[in-house]
Amino acid sequence: MFLLGLIQFVFGMLIALIQILVDTVARVVFRSKPSSTTLVLAPCGLRLEIEVRSGRITPGEVRRMRELEWVDAADLGQLGERLPRIMNEVSARGESDLVSDAALFRIVLRQALRQWSRHRHMRSSLGELAQALDSLPEWNGMLRNSGTRENSRALKSNITAFLAEGRTEFPHG
């Protein structure tokens, strides 16, 4: 009796292990690949990798980045292959989804935070970008009380707070 129970237990464990193995292999083999591509933008010499996923970028954003010459022809071609619907809408030149420079500055700030540790001169480049996008008052507000070191933690915290509050202006005072 004991031997029969032991055989059933071992057989049950063996079946459970096989099921786990089959599930793991199926998950690895049949997982869906995300529909994304990476654009490398160079606003004012600042190199940022912006991951573009369908639903995460609008035709207006792509159009404005193209107008600012932040996206090269190869990236546009790759984006057209991966997200043809968005590129068709970009080509349609609809005026309804134009993106303001302030909104574009916020997009770049979000990307800069994600890549903060990789870029030594992020602070000066973001300052140039803020000036180019008429967002200098907001940038100066974020610089306040952030110290003098490039990429300081205080500046990163100020940028995070600015983005979290959804403001388009930093309080002056």
Secondary structure, 3 states (H helix, E strand, C coil): CHHHHHHHHHHHHHHHHHHHHHHHHHHHHHCCCCCEEEEEECHHHCCEEEEEEECCECHHHHHHHHHCCCCCHHHHHHHHHHCHHHHHHHHHCCCCCCCCHHHHHHHHHHHHHHCHHHCCCHHHHHHHHHHHCCCHHHHHHHHCCCCCCCCCHHHHHHHHHHHHHCCCCCCCC
